Amino acid sequence: MSKVVRCSDLGFDCPAVVRAETEEAALRQVTEHARAAHGMETVPPAVVERVRTVMRDEPAR
Ligand SMILES: [Zn+2]
């Protein structure tokens, strides 16, 4: 299973999709993406909670 987070599900007008093996890795990638693409120096806890909410499991290919 992969963890999948769509940036658009977080309220951004953005086509980026993060895929990772674990929830921790997905959160880390979302944090890096938010900083690189959206200029967020830090990701507030409320956004981290939202990431967990929209995170989906995707079967491995
Ligand atoms: Zn984005």
N, CA, C, O and the ligand as a Tripos MOL2 file, in Angstrom:
@<TRIPOS>MOLECULE
protein
  245   243    62     0     0
PROTEIN
NO_CHARGES

@<TRIPOS>ATOM
      1 N           0.8420   -1.2070    0.0000 N.3       1 MET1
      2 CA          0.0000    0.0000    0.0000 C.3       1 MET1
      3 C           0.8720    1.2500    0.0000 C.2       1 MET1
      4 O           1.8860    1.3150    0.6960 O.2       1 MET1
      5 N           0.4730    2.2190   -0.7720 N.am      2 SER2
      6 CA          1.1160    3.5230   -0.7360 C.3       2 SER2
      7 C           0.1760    4.5170   -0.0880 C.2       2 SER2
      8 O          -1.0450    4.3670   -0.1370 O.2       2 SER2
      9 N           0.7610    5.5260    0.5150 N.am      3 LYS3
     10 CA         -0.0160    6.6410    1.0340 C.3       3 LYS3
     11 C          -0.0360    7.7350   -0.0240 C.2       3 LYS3
     12 O           1.0090    8.1260   -0.5430 O.2       3 LYS3
     13 N          -1.2110    8.2190   -0.3350 N.am      4 VAL4
     14 CA         -1.3530    9.2100   -1.3920 C.3       4 VAL4
     15 C          -2.0340   10.4460   -0.8330 C.2       4 VAL4
     16 O          -3.0680   10.3600   -0.1700 O.2       4 VAL4
     17 N          -1.4400   11.5960   -1.1090 N.am      5 VAL5
     18 CA         -2.0330   12.8790   -0.7130 C.3       5 VAL5
     19 C          -2.0920   13.7730   -1.9390 C.2       5 VAL5
     20 O          -1.0770   14.0370   -2.5840 O.2       5 VAL5
     21 N          -3.2810   14.2280   -2.2460 N.am      6 ARG6
     22 CA         -3.4290   15.1970   -3.3450 C.3       6 ARG6
     23 C          -3.4000   16.6040   -2.7720 C.2       6 ARG6
     24 O          -4.1500   16.9470   -1.8580 O.2       6 ARG6
     25 N          -2.5150   17.4020   -3.3370 N.am      7 CYS7
     26 CA         -2.3790   18.7640   -2.8350 C.3       7 CYS7
     27 C          -3.7100   19.5210   -2.9590 C.2       7 CYS7
     28 O          -4.0470   20.3350   -2.1000 O.2       7 CYS7
     29 N          -4.4490   19.2510   -4.0130 N.am      8 SER8
     30 CA         -5.7200   19.9510   -4.2060 C.3       8 SER8
     31 C          -6.7010   19.6380   -3.0770 C.2       8 SER8
     32 O          -7.5660   20.4560   -2.7600 O.2       8 SER8
     33 N          -6.5680   18.4460   -2.4640 N.am      9 ASP9
     34 CA         -7.4440   18.0920   -1.3410 C.3       9 ASP9
     35 C          -7.1320   18.9180   -0.1000 C.2       9 ASP9
     36 O          -7.9260   18.9780    0.8380 O.2       9 ASP9
     37 N          -5.9600   19.5540   -0.1110 N.am     10 LEU10
     38 CA         -5.5910   20.4030    1.0260 C.3      10 LEU10
     39 C          -6.0500   21.8430    0.8140 C.2      10 LEU10
     40 O          -5.8210   22.7100    1.6570 O.2      10 LEU10
     41 N          -6.6930   22.0810   -0.3110 N.am     11 GLY11
     42 CA         -7.2130   23.4120   -0.5590 C.3      11 GLY11
     43 C          -6.3430   24.2620   -1.4580 C.2      11 GLY11
     44 O          -6.6310   25.4360   -1.6930 O.2      11 GLY11
     45 N          -5.2510   23.6470   -1.9720 N.am     12 PHE12
     46 CA         -4.4090   24.3910   -2.9030 C.3      12 PHE12
     47 C          -4.9000   24.1650   -4.3270 C.2      12 PHE12
     48 O          -5.4040   23.0920   -4.6580 O.2      12 PHE12
     49 N          -4.7470   25.1800   -5.1600 N.am     13 ASP13
     50 CA         -5.0340   25.0250   -6.5740 C.3      13 ASP13
     51 C          -3.7660   24.5010   -7.2290 C.2      13 ASP13
     52 O          -3.0080   25.2640   -7.8290 O.2      13 ASP13
     53 N          -3.5390   23.2060   -7.1150 N.am     14 CYS14
     54 CA         -2.2380   22.6100   -7.4050 C.3      14 CYS14
     55 C          -2.4360   21.1520   -7.7920 C.2      14 CYS14
     56 O          -3.1560   20.4250   -7.1080 O.2      14 CYS14
     57 N          -1.8130   20.7160   -8.8700 N.am     15 PRO15
     58 CA         -2.0100   19.3390   -9.3420 C.3      15 PRO15
     59 C          -1.0800   18.3120   -8.7010 C.2      15 PRO15
     60 O          -1.1410   17.1330   -9.0490 O.2      15 PRO15
     61 N          -0.2290   18.7320   -7.7800 N.am     16 ALA16
     62 CA          0.7690   17.8180   -7.2370 C.3      16 ALA16
     63 C           0.1190   16.6830   -6.4470 C.2      16 ALA16
     64 O          -0.8650   16.8800   -5.7340 O.2      16 ALA16
     65 N           0.6940   15.5000   -6.5930 N.am     17 VAL17
     66 CA          0.2640   14.3330   -5.8350 C.3      17 VAL17
     67 C           1.4940   13.7340   -5.1710 C.2      17 VAL17
     68 O           2.5010   13.4780   -5.8300 O.2      17 VAL17
     69 N           1.4080   13.5140   -3.8670 N.am     18 VAL18
     70 CA          2.5080   12.9170   -3.1230 C.3      18 VAL18
     71 C           2.1930   11.4480   -2.8830 C.2      18 VAL18
     72 O           1.0990   11.0980   -2.4390 O.2      18 VAL18
     73 N           3.1720   10.5910   -3.1840 N.am     19 ARG19
     74 CA          3.0340    9.1660   -2.8820 C.3      19 ARG19
     75 C           4.2130    8.7410   -2.0270 C.2      19 ARG19
     76 O           5.3510    9.1160   -2.3070 O.2      19 ARG19
     77 N           3.9530    7.9670   -0.9920 N.am     20 ALA20
     78 CA          5.0320    7.5080   -0.1330 C.3      20 ALA20
     79 C           4.6560    6.1660    0.4770 C.2      20 ALA20
     80 O           3.4970    5.7530    0.4500 O.2      20 ALA20
     81 N           5.6600    5.4980    1.0250 N.am     21 GLU21
     82 CA          5.4430    4.1730    1.5840 C.3      21 GLU21
     83 C           4.7480    4.2240    2.9380 C.2      21 GLU21
     84 O           3.9740    3.3340    3.2890 O.2      21 GLU21
     85 N           5.0350    5.2740    3.6870 N.am     22 THR22
     86 CA          4.4930    5.3630    5.0370 C.3      22 THR22
     87 C           3.8650    6.7300    5.2570 C.2      22 THR22
     88 O           4.1180    7.6810    4.5180 O.2      22 THR22
     89 N           3.0350    6.8020    6.2990 N.am     23 GLU23
     90 CA          2.3990    8.0770    6.6330 C.3      23 GLU23
     91 C           3.4480    9.1350    6.9680 C.2      23 GLU23
     92 O           3.3240   10.2960    6.5800 O.2      23 GLU23
     93 N           4.4990    8.7050    7.7050 N.am     24 GLU24
     94 CA          5.5440    9.6590    8.0740 C.3      24 GLU24
     95 C           6.2430   10.2170    6.8360 C.2      24 GLU24
     96 O           6.4950   11.4180    6.7400 O.2      24 GLU24
     97 N           6.5510    9.3320    5.8930 N.am     25 ALA25
     98 CA          7.2280    9.7780    4.6800 C.3      25 ALA25
     99 C           6.3260   10.6850    3.8590 C.2      25 ALA25
    100 O           6.7860   11.6640    3.2710 O.2      25 ALA25
    101 N           5.0400   10.3560    3.8190 N.am     26 ALA26
    102 CA          4.1050   11.1960    3.0720 C.3      26 ALA26
    103 C           4.0200   12.5840    3.6960 C.2      26 ALA26
    104 O           4.0250   13.5920    2.9880 O.2      26 ALA26
    105 N           3.9430   12.6320    5.0220 N.am     27 LEU27
    106 CA          3.8890   13.9230    5.7010 C.3      27 LEU27
    107 C           5.1370   14.7410    5.4310 C.2      27 LEU27
    108 O           5.0720   15.9550    5.2380 O.2      27 LEU27
    109 N           6.2890   14.0510    5.4190 N.am     28 ARG28
    110 CA          7.5450   14.7490    5.1700 C.3      28 ARG28
    111 C           7.5570   15.3290    3.7450 C.2      28 ARG28
    112 O           7.9730   16.4660    3.5240 O.2      28 ARG28
    113 N           7.0930   14.5210    2.7990 N.am     29 GLN29
    114 CA          7.0710   14.9980    1.4140 C.3      29 GLN29
    115 C           6.0910   16.1420    1.2260 C.2      29 GLN29
    116 O           6.3680   17.0880    0.4880 O.2      29 GLN29
    117 N           4.9430   16.0580    1.8920 N.am     30 VAL30
    118 CA          3.9700   17.1500    1.7960 C.3      30 VAL30
    119 C           4.5630   18.4250    2.3790 C.2      30 VAL30
    120 O           4.3770   19.5140    1.8360 O.2      30 VAL30
    121 N           5.2790   18.2770    3.4950 N.am     31 THR31
    122 CA          5.9150   19.4360    4.1120 C.3      31 THR31
    123 C           6.9280   20.0700    3.1730 C.2      31 THR31
    124 O           6.9720   21.2900    3.0190 O.2      31 THR31
    125 N           7.7450   19.2210    2.5450 N.am     32 GLU32
    126 CA          8.7420   19.7430    1.6050 C.3      32 GLU32
    127 C           8.0740   20.4030    0.4060 C.2      32 GLU32
    128 O           8.5170   21.4500   -0.0660 O.2      32 GLU32
    129 N           7.0090   19.7830   -0.0770 N.am     33 HIS33
    130 CA          6.2950   20.3530   -1.2180 C.3      33 HIS33
    131 C           5.6700   21.6940   -0.8410 C.2      33 HIS33
    132 O           5.7290   22.6510   -1.6120 O.2      33 HIS33
    133 N           5.0820   21.7570    0.3300 N.am     34 ALA34
    134 CA          4.4360   23.0030    0.7620 C.3      34 ALA34
    135 C           5.4540   24.1300    0.8520 C.2      34 ALA34
    136 O           5.1550   25.2800    0.5320 O.2      34 ALA34
    137 N           6.6570   23.7880    1.2890 N.am     35 ARG35
    138 CA          7.7040   24.8040    1.4020 C.3      35 ARG35
    139 C           8.2010   25.2130    0.0150 C.2      35 ARG35
    140 O           8.3520   26.4010   -0.2720 O.2      35 ARG35
    141 N           8.4510   24.2250   -0.8360 N.am     36 ALA36
    142 CA          9.0370   24.5090   -2.1470 C.3      36 ALA36
    143 C           8.0300   25.1620   -3.0920 C.2      36 ALA36
    144 O           8.3700   26.0930   -3.8220 O.2      36 ALA36
    145 N           6.8030   24.6770   -3.0760 N.am     37 ALA37
    146 CA          5.8330   25.1080   -4.0840 C.3      37 ALA37
    147 C           4.8930   26.1920   -3.5770 C.2      37 ALA37
    148 O           4.3570   26.9700   -4.3660 O.2      37 ALA37
    149 N           4.6930   26.2460   -2.2740 N.am     38 HIS38
    150 CA          3.6840   27.1630   -1.7430 C.3      38 HIS38
    151 C           4.2540   28.1680   -0.7470 C.2      38 HIS38
    152 O           3.5140   28.9450   -0.1440 O.2      38 HIS38
    153 N           5.5590   28.1460   -0.5830 N.am     39 GLY39
    154 CA          6.1960   29.1530    0.2420 C.3      39 GLY39
    155 C           5.8660   29.0930    1.7210 C.2      39 GLY39
    156 O           6.0010   30.0850    2.4370 O.2      39 GLY39
    157 N           5.4230   27.9050    2.1840 N.am     40 MET40
    158 CA          5.1190   27.7640    3.6090 C.3      40 MET40
    159 C           6.3990   27.3840    4.3550 C.2      40 MET40
    160 O           6.9310   26.2910    4.1630 O.2      40 MET40
    161 N           6.8880   28.2840    5.1990 N.am     41 GLU41
    162 CA          8.1120   27.9950    5.9430 C.3      41 GLU41
    163 C           7.9000   26.8390    6.9020 C.2      41 GLU41
    164 O           8.7540   25.9620    7.0300 O.2      41 GLU41
    165 N           6.7760   26.8430    7.5650 N.am     42 THR42
    166 CA          6.4240   25.7480    8.4510 C.3      42 THR42
    167 C           4.9930   25.3310    8.1410 C.2      42 THR42
    168 O           4.1900   26.1300    7.6590 O.2      42 THR42
    169 N           4.6910   24.0880    8.4200 N.am     43 VAL43
    170 CA          3.3390   23.5930    8.2100 C.3      43 VAL43
    171 C           2.6520   23.5230    9.5670 C.2      43 VAL43
    172 O           3.0690   22.7470   10.4270 O.2      43 VAL43
    173 N           1.6180   24.3130    9.7710 N.am     44 PRO44
    174 CA          0.9610   24.3380   11.0780 C.3      44 PRO44
    175 C           0.2940   23.0010   11.3950 C.2      44 PRO44
    176 O          -0.0850   22.2580   10.4900 O.2      44 PRO44
    177 N           0.1550   22.7020   12.6810 N.am     45 PRO45
    178 CA         -0.4640   21.4260   13.0860 C.3      45 PRO45
    179 C          -1.8380   21.2100   12.4670 C.2      45 PRO45
    180 O          -2.2110   20.0750   12.1700 O.2      45 PRO45
    181 N          -2.5860   22.2770   12.2710 N.am     46 ALA46
    182 CA         -3.9160   22.1260   11.6810 C.3      46 ALA46
    183 C          -3.8280   21.5770   10.2700 C.2      46 ALA46
    184 O          -4.6800   20.7970    9.8430 O.2      46 ALA46
    185 N          -2.7860   21.9900    9.5420 N.am     47 VAL47
    186 CA         -2.6080   21.4970    8.1730 C.3      47 VAL47
    187 C          -2.1430   20.0430    8.1980 C.2      47 VAL47
    188 O          -2.5620   19.2370    7.3670 O.2      47 VAL47
    189 N          -1.2760   19.7130    9.1550 N.am     48 VAL48
    190 CA         -0.8350   18.3220    9.2890 C.3      48 VAL48
    191 C          -2.0410   17.4240    9.5610 C.2      48 VAL48
    192 O          -2.1460   16.3350    8.9950 O.2      48 VAL48
    193 N          -2.9400   17.8720   10.4130 N.am     49 GLU49
    194 CA         -4.1560   17.1050   10.6880 C.3      49 GLU49
    195 C          -4.9660   16.9220    9.4120 C.2      49 GLU49
    196 O          -5.5260   15.8540    9.1640 O.2      49 GLU49
    197 N          -5.0190   17.9810    8.6080 N.am     50 ARG50
    198 CA         -5.7790   17.9260    7.3670 C.3      50 ARG50
    199 C          -5.1250   16.9410    6.3850 C.2      50 ARG50
    200 O          -5.8120   16.2150    5.6660 O.2      50 ARG50
    201 N          -3.8050   16.9310    6.3720 N.am     51 VAL51
    202 CA         -3.1030   15.9740    5.5160 C.3      51 VAL51
    203 C          -3.4940   14.5480    5.9060 C.2      51 VAL51
    204 O          -3.7680   13.7150    5.0420 O.2      51 VAL51
    205 N          -3.5180   14.2750    7.2130 N.am     52 ARG52
    206 CA         -3.9040   12.9310    7.6750 C.3      52 ARG52
    207 C          -5.3260   12.6030    7.2450 C.2      52 ARG52
    208 O          -5.6320   11.4590    6.9090 O.2      52 ARG52
    209 N          -6.1940   13.6110    7.2560 N.am     53 THR53
    210 CA         -7.5960   13.3960    6.9090 C.3      53 THR53
    211 C          -7.7630   13.0260    5.4390 C.2      53 THR53
    212 O          -8.5740   12.1660    5.0960 O.2      53 THR53
    213 N          -6.9860   13.6850    4.5690 N.am     54 VAL54
    214 CA         -7.1850   13.4660    3.1300 C.3      54 VAL54
    215 C          -6.2850   12.3600    2.5770 C.2      54 VAL54
    216 O          -6.4080   11.9750    1.4140 O.2      54 VAL54
    217 N          -5.3780   11.8500    3.4190 N.am     55 MET55
    218 CA         -4.4660   10.8050    2.9780 C.3      55 MET55
    219 C          -5.2360    9.5310    2.6240 C.2      55 MET55
    220 O          -6.1470    9.1310    3.3490 O.2      55 MET55
    221 N          -4.8730    8.9070    1.5270 N.am     56 ARG56
    222 CA         -5.5560    7.6930    1.0920 C.3      56 ARG56
    223 C          -4.5750    6.5510    0.9230 C.2      56 ARG56
    224 O          -3.3900    6.7690    0.6700 O.2      56 ARG56
    225 N          -5.0690    5.3390    1.0630 N.am     57 ASP57
    226 CA         -4.2610    4.1680    0.7700 C.3      57 ASP57
    227 C          -4.4610    3.7890   -0.6800 C.2      57 ASP57
    228 O          -5.5830    3.7780   -1.1870 O.2      57 ASP57
    229 N          -3.3670    3.4820   -1.3370 N.am     58 GLU58
    230 CA         -3.4360    3.0710   -2.7240 C.3      58 GLU58
    231 C          -2.6860    1.7550   -2.8650 C.2      58 GLU58
    232 O          -1.5400    1.6560   -2.4260 O.2      58 GLU58
    233 N          -3.2990    0.7490   -3.4620 N.am     59 PRO59
    234 CA         -2.6160   -0.5450   -3.5940 C.3      59 PRO59
    235 C          -1.3520   -0.3950   -4.4350 C.2      59 PRO59
    236 O          -1.3240    0.3500   -5.4140 O.2      59 PRO59
    237 N          -0.3160   -1.1120   -4.0370 N.am     60 ALA60
    238 CA          0.9320   -1.0830   -4.7990 C.3      60 ALA60
    239 C           0.6960   -1.7360   -6.1460 C.2      60 ALA60
    240 O          -0.0980   -2.6680   -6.2800 O.2      60 ALA60
    241 N           1.3960   -1.2330   -7.1280 N.am     61 ARG61
    242 CA          1.2260   -1.7850   -8.4670 C.3      61 ARG61
    243 C           1.9750   -3.0970   -8.6120 C.2      61 ARG61
    244 O           1.9460   -3.7100   -9.6790 O.2      61 ARG61
    245 ZN          0.8900   21.8980   -4.0430 Zn       62 ZN62
@<TRIPOS>BOND
     1     1     2 1
     2     2     3 1
     3     3     4 2
     4     3     5 am
     5     5     6 1
     6     6     7 1
     7     7     8 2
     8     7     9 am
     9     9    10 1
    10    10    11 1
    11    11    12 2
    12    11    13 am
    13    13    14 1
    14    14    15 1
    15    15    16 2
    16    15    17 am
    17    17    18 1
    18    18    19 1
    19    19    20 2
    20    19    21 am
    21    21    22 1
    22    22    23 1
    23    23    24 2
    24    23    25 am
    25    25    26 1
    26    26    27 1
    27    27    28 2
    28    27    29 am
    29    29    30 1
    30    30    31 1
    31    31    32 2
    32    31    33 am
    33    33    34 1
    34    34    35 1
    35    35    36 2
    36    35    37 am
    37    37    38 1
    38    38    39 1
    39    39    40 2
    40    39    41 am
    41    41    42 1
    42    42    43 1
    43    43    44 2
    44    43    45 am
    45    45    46 1
    46    46    47 1
    47    47    48 2
    48    47    49 am
    49    49    50 1
    50    50    51 1
    51    51    52 2
    52    51    53 am
    53    53    54 1
    54    54    55 1
    55    55    56 2
    56    55    57 am
    57    57    58 1
    58    58    59 1
    59    59    60 2
    60    59    61 am
    61    61    62 1
    62    62    63 1
    63    63    64 2
    64    63    65 am
    65    65    66 1
    66    66    67 1
    67    67    68 2
    68    67    69 am
    69    69    70 1
    70    70    71 1
    71    71    72 2
    72    71    73 am
    73    73    74 1
    74    74    75 1
    75    75    76 2
    76    75    77 am
    77    77    78 1
    78    78    79 1
    79    79    80 2
    80    79    81 am
    81    81    82 1
    82    82    83 1
    83    83    84 2
    84    83    85 am
    85    85    86 1
    86    86    87 1
    87    87    88 2
    88    87    89 am
    89    89    90 1
    90    90    91 1
    91    91    92 2
    92    91    93 am
    93    93    94 1
    94    94    95 1
    95    95    96 2
    96    95    97 am
    97    97    98 1
    98    98    99 1
    99    99   100 2
   100    99   101 am
   101   101   102 1
   102   102   103 1
   103   103   104 2
   104   103   105 am
   105   105   106 1
   106   106   107 1
   107   107   108 2
   108   107   109 am
   109   109   110 1
   110   110   111 1
   111   111   112 2
   112   111   113 am
   113   113   114 1
   114   114   115 1
   115   115   116 2
   116   115   117 am
   117   117   118 1
   118   118   119 1
   119   119   120 2
   120   119   121 am
   121   121   122 1
   122   122   123 1
   123   123   124 2
   124   123   125 am
   125   125   126 1
   126   126   127 1
   127   127   128 2
   128   127   129 am
   129   129   130 1
   130   130   131 1
   131   131   132 2
   132   131   133 am
   133   133   134 1
   134   134   135 1
   135   135   136 2
   136   135   137 am
   137   137   138 1
   138   138   139 1
   139   139   140 2
   140   139   141 am
   141   141   142 1
   142   142   143 1
   143   143   144 2
   144   143   145 am
   145   145   146 1
   146   146   147 1
   147   147   148 2
   148   147   149 am
   149   149   150 1
   150   150   151 1
   151   151   152 2
   152   151   153 am
   153   153   154 1
   154   154   155 1
   155   155   156 2
   156   155   157 am
   157   157   158 1
   158   158   159 1
   159   159   160 2
   160   159   161 am
   161   161   162 1
   162   162   163 1
   163   163   164 2
   164   163   165 am
   165   165   166 1
   166   166   167 1
   167   167   168 2
   168   167   169 am
   169   169   170 1
   170   170   171 1
   171   171   172 2
   172   171   173 am
   173   173   174 1
   174   174   175 1
   175   175   176 2
   176   175   177 am
   177   177   178 1
   178   178   179 1
   179   179   180 2
   180   179   181 am
   181   181   182 1
   182   182   183 1
   183   183   184 2
   184   183   185 am
   185   185   186 1
   186   186   187 1
   187   187   188 2
   188   187   189 am
   189   189   190 1
   190   190   191 1
   191   191   192 2
   192   191   193 am
   193   193   194 1
   194   194   195 1
   195   195   196 2
   196   195   197 am
   197   197   198 1
   198   198   199 1
   199   199   200 2
   200   199   201 am
   201   201   202 1
   202   202   203 1
   203   203   204 2
   204   203   205 am
   205   205   206 1
   206   206   207 1
   207   207   208 2
   208   207   209 am
   209   209   210 1
   210   210   211 1
   211   211   212 2
   212   211   213 am
   213   213   214 1
   214   214   215 1
   215   215   216 2
   216   215   217 am
   217   217   218 1
   218   218   219 1
   219   219   220 2
   220   219   221 am
   221   221   222 1
   222   222   223 1
   223   223   224 2
   224   223   225 am
   225   225   226 1
   226   226   227 1
   227   227   228 2
   228   227   229 am
   229   229   230 1
   230   230   231 1
   231   231   232 2
   232   231   233 am
   233   233   234 1
   234   234   235 1
   235   235   236 2
   236   235   237 am
   237   237   238 1
   238   238   239 1
   239   239   240 2
   240   239   241 am
   241   241   242 1
   242   242   243 1
   243   243   244 2
@<TRIPOS>SUBSTRUCTURE
     1 MET1         2 RESIDUE 1 A MET
     2 SER2         6 RESIDUE 1 A SER
     3 LYS3        10 RESIDUE 1 A LYS
     4 VAL4        14 RESIDUE 1 A VAL
     5 VAL5        18 RESIDUE 1 A VAL
     6 ARG6        22 RESIDUE 1 A ARG
     7 CYS7        26 RESIDUE 1 A CYS
     8 SER8        30 RESIDUE 1 A SER
     9 ASP9        34 RESIDUE 1 A ASP
    10 LEU10       38 RESIDUE 1 A LEU
    11 GLY11       42 RESIDUE 1 A GLY
    12 PHE12       46 RESIDUE 1 A PHE
    13 ASP13       50 RESIDUE 1 A ASP
    14 CYS14       54 RESIDUE 1 A CYS
    15 PRO15       58 RESIDUE 1 A PRO
    16 ALA16       62 RESIDUE 1 A ALA
    17 VAL17       66 RESIDUE 1 A VAL
    18 VAL18       70 RESIDUE 1 A VAL
    19 ARG19       74 RESIDUE 1 A ARG
    20 ALA20       78 RESIDUE 1 A ALA
    21 GLU21       82 RESIDUE 1 A GLU
    22 THR22       86 RESIDUE 1 A THR
    23 GLU23       90 RESIDUE 1 A GLU
    24 GLU24       94 RESIDUE 1 A GLU
    25 ALA25       98 RESIDUE 1 A ALA
    26 ALA26      102 RESIDUE 1 A ALA
    27 LEU27      106 RESIDUE 1 A LEU
    28 ARG28      110 RESIDUE 1 A ARG
    29 GLN29      114 RESIDUE 1 A GLN
    30 VAL30      118 RESIDUE 1 A VAL
    31 THR31      122 RESIDUE 1 A THR
    32 GLU32      126 RESIDUE 1 A GLU
    33 HIS33      130 RESIDUE 1 A HIS
    34 ALA34      134 RESIDUE 1 A ALA
    35 ARG35      138 RESIDUE 1 A ARG
    36 ALA36      142 RESIDUE 1 A ALA
    37 ALA37      146 RESIDUE 1 A ALA
    38 HIS38      150 RESIDUE 1 A HIS
    39 GLY39      154 RESIDUE 1 A GLY
    40 MET40      158 RESIDUE 1 A MET
    41 GLU41      162 RESIDUE 1 A GLU
    42 THR42      166 RESIDUE 1 A THR
    43 VAL43      170 RESIDUE 1 A VAL
    44 PRO44      174 RESIDUE 1 A PRO
    45 PRO45      178 RESIDUE 1 A PRO
    46 ALA46      182 RESIDUE 1 A ALA
    47 VAL47      186 RESIDUE 1 A VAL
    48 VAL48      190 RESIDUE 1 A VAL
    49 GLU49      194 RESIDUE 1 A GLU
    50 ARG50      198 RESIDUE 1 A ARG
    51 VAL51      202 RESIDUE 1 A VAL
    52 ARG52      206 RESIDUE 1 A ARG
    53 THR53      210 RESIDUE 1 A THR
    54 VAL54      214 RESIDUE 1 A VAL
    55 MET55      218 RESIDUE 1 A MET
    56 ARG56      222 RESIDUE 1 A ARG
    57 ASP57      226 RESIDUE 1 A ASP
    58 GLU58      230 RESIDUE 1 A GLU
    59 PRO59      234 RESIDUE 1 A PRO
    60 ALA60      238 RESIDUE 1 A ALA
    61 ARG61      242 RESIDUE 1 A ARG
    62 ZN62       245 GROUP 0 **** ****
